[in-house]
């Protein structure tokens, strides 16, 4: 079996499955937010704040964030491997993207839990 050293994903099937599952989670989150906004047409800060104080919404938002980052990574990795043939440049960009995604995850945790 040949392994590409600049490949951070496992297999095509696992990437495909992660993208499909994460897209379902992303869609469910958007539907939930849109439904909440439709049910509360004159939404105030207190209503919005109370929604995100509930544990289920925080965990759902965390699941959304993880899904978004996984979905993004697989998409970006695919585009980079398709269009950037220079291994050193591609690896540098991939490392920069990974660091950015980690930063976004940490920021999302701080926003959700106020840590």
JOVENJO-V423273 format. One record per backbone hydrogen bond with DSSP energy under -0.5 kcal/mol. NH is the residue of the N-H (numbers start at 1). CO is the residue of the C=O. E is the energy in kcal/mol with one decimal. If there is no record, write none. Layout:
nh=NH co=CO e=E
nh=NH co=CO e=E
This chain:
nh=5 co=3 e=-0.6
nh=7 co=4 e=-1.6
nh=8 co=6 e=-0.6
nh=15 co=11 e=-2.3
nh=16 co=12 e=-2.4
nh=17 co=13 e=-2.6
nh=18 co=14 e=-2.7
nh=19 co=15 e=-2.5
nh=20 co=16 e=-2.2
nh=21 co=17 e=-2.7
nh=22 co=18 e=-2.7
nh=23 co=19 e=-2.0
nh=24 co=20 e=-1.6
nh=25 co=21 e=-2.1
nh=26 co=22 e=-2.7
nh=27 co=23 e=-2.3
nh=28 co=24 e=-2.4
nh=29 co=25 e=-2.3
nh=30 co=26 e=-2.3
nh=31 co=27 e=-2.6
nh=32 co=28 e=-2.2
nh=33 co=29 e=-2.6
nh=34 co=30 e=-2.7
nh=35 co=31 e=-2.7
nh=36 co=32 e=-2.4
nh=37 co=33 e=-2.5
nh=38 co=34 e=-2.3
nh=39 co=35 e=-2.2
nh=40 co=36 e=-1.1
nh=43 co=40 e=-0.8
nh=48 co=44 e=-2.0
nh=49 co=45 e=-3.1
nh=50 co=46 e=-2.6
nh=51 co=47 e=-1.9
nh=52 co=48 e=-1.7
nh=53 co=49 e=-0.8
nh=54 co=50 e=-0.6
nh=54 co=51 e=-1.0
nh=58 co=54 e=-1.9
nh=59 co=55 e=-2.6
nh=60 co=56 e=-2.2
nh=61 co=57 e=-2.5
nh=62 co=58 e=-2.3
nh=63 co=59 e=-2.6
nh=64 co=60 e=-2.3
nh=65 co=61 e=-2.5
nh=66 co=62 e=-2.7
nh=67 co=63 e=-2.5
nh=68 co=64 e=-2.7
nh=69 co=65 e=-2.4
nh=70 co=66 e=-2.5
nh=71 co=67 e=-2.8
nh=72 co=68 e=-2.5
nh=73 co=69 e=-2.6
nh=74 co=70 e=-2.2
nh=75 co=71 e=-2.0
nh=76 co=72 e=-3.1
nh=77 co=73 e=-3.0
nh=78 co=74 e=-2.1
nh=79 co=75 e=-2.2
nh=80 co=76 e=-2.9
nh=81 co=77 e=-2.5
nh=82 co=78 e=-1.7
nh=83 co=79 e=-2.3
nh=84 co=80 e=-2.4
nh=85 co=83 e=-0.7
nh=87 co=85 e=-0.6
nh=90 co=86 e=-2.8
nh=91 co=87 e=-2.7
nh=92 co=88 e=-2.1
nh=93 co=89 e=-2.4
nh=94 co=90 e=-2.6
nh=95 co=91 e=-2.3
nh=96 co=92 e=-2.2
nh=97 co=93 e=-2.6
nh=98 co=94 e=-2.6
nh=99 co=95 e=-2.5
nh=100 co=96 e=-2.2
nh=101 co=97 e=-2.7
nh=102 co=98 e=-2.4
nh=103 co=99 e=-2.3
nh=104 co=100 e=-2.6
nh=105 co=101 e=-2.3
nh=106 co=102 e=-2.6
nh=107 co=103 e=-2.4
nh=108 co=104 e=-2.5
nh=109 co=105 e=-2.3
nh=110 co=106 e=-2.2
nh=111 co=107 e=-2.4
nh=112 co=108 e=-2.8
nh=113 co=109 e=-2.8
nh=114 co=110 e=-1.6
